Amino acid sequence: MTNHPLISDKRRIGEICAVVFTSLGKFVFMDYLNWRFPYIALTILAWAVYIVLRKKANPGILHYWGFRTNNFLVSFKAVLPFGLFAIATFFVVGYYQQTLNLSWHVLPICLIYPVWGVIQQFLVMSLVTGNLNDMDSFQLPRSGTIFISALIFGFIHYPYWWLVLATFVLALFYGYVFLKNRNVWVLGIFHGVLGGLFFYTVVNRDPFIEVFGNAF
């Protein structure tokens, strides 16, 4: 059980709004302007700065947010069956609809994408799911908290409906695991690997080219 640090509801709501604002930026910078790499890099940098500043002000905040290793194995075991089932499903669906597009690009993506995955899970799980769950002024049912977070996470991936559906289901499961174990490292790593494979198996896209172009 994770002790809740002293965080005002005003700050919690502010963090949730900041996550929503960051998510809306995706539609402008990634989908409209096609500035994928600058958006991702700036988002990682900006939120990393926030994490560092909050750690200095409240040293216990990292543990509360899920940046912890003491329950890494427990969390890993909880997510592993889901992850293996998801990977098998990706390949079956990809084979059926002839969208398997595996290349050497999948290797660097599965190594790099978990960094972005950790930031995404921090935003959705730590700042949305965690804050909604731990509000002092009002209390949502845990199922409602998880559902709202999953809706937000799914909506971020519009207009790619396969991604909307997949990330919504993923966030439902992740929300339950996070509120039980609070470990964003495991969720972020799995998110990165599953997300990378999903692009190359189900939706027939190459995020390596989309992010880095033909520089390599």
Secondary structure, 3 states (H helix, E strand, C coil): CCCCCCCCHHHHHHHHHHHHHHHHHHHHHHHHCCCHHHHHHHHHHHHHHHHHHHHHHCCCHHHHHCCCCCCHHHHHHHHHHHHHHHHHHHHHHHHHHCCCCCCCCHHHHHHHHHHHHHHHHHHHHHHHHHHHHCCCCCCCCHHHHHHHHHHHHHHHCCCCHHHHHHHHHHHHHHHHHHHHHCCHHHHHHHHHHHHHHHHHHCCCCCHHHHHHCCCC
